Amino acid sequence: MFKVLDVLKIGDMLSVTLYGKCEMLKNGTKLHDKSGRIYEVVSVAMIRYDEPSDVAKRTTVLMKACNIETGSELFIA
């Protein structure tokens, strides 16, 4: 499971920071929410961490614009 920490609109894309086991994410990964909506990772953008031990827990990805909200929970489809 991934938790959406923040969302930033960039043109027709969204920069979405996810918290979870992010080493499993790659370009083209499909994610879904509890309602069954599917989201596709267009690009894994960068890793974000405060402590070196957290390097795989937070990652920013690019997605096509959608109605995803901060606090949402996503799962690998």
Secondary structure as the mmCIF struct_conf table of DSSP 4:
data_model
#
loop_
_struct_conf.conf_type_id
_struct_conf.id
_struct_conf.beg_label_comp_id
_struct_conf.beg_label_asym_id
_struct_conf.beg_label_seq_id
_struct_conf.end_label_comp_id
_struct_conf.end_label_asym_id
_struct_conf.end_label_seq_id
STRN STRN1 PHE A 2 ILE A 10
TURN_TY1_P TURN_TY1_P1 GLY A 11 ASP A 12
STRN STRN2 MET A 13 TYR A 19
BEND BEND1 GLY A 20 GLY A 20
HELX_RH_3T_P HELX_RH_3T_P1 CYS A 22 MET A 24
TURN_TY1_P TURN_TY1_P2 ASN A 27 GLY A 28
STRN STRN3 LYS A 30 HIS A 32
TURN_TY1_P TURN_TY1_P3 LYS A 34 SER A 35
STRN STRN4 ILE A 38 ILE A 47
BEND BEND2 ASP A 50 GLU A 51
HELX_RH_3T_P HELX_RH_3T_P2 PRO A 52 ASP A 54
TURN_TY1_P TURN_TY1_P4 VAL A 55 LYS A 57
STRN STRN5 ARG A 58 LYS A 64
BEND BEND3 ALA A 65 ALA A 65
TURN_TY1_P TURN_TY1_P5 THR A 70 GLY A 71
STRN STRN6 GLU A 73 ILE A 76
#
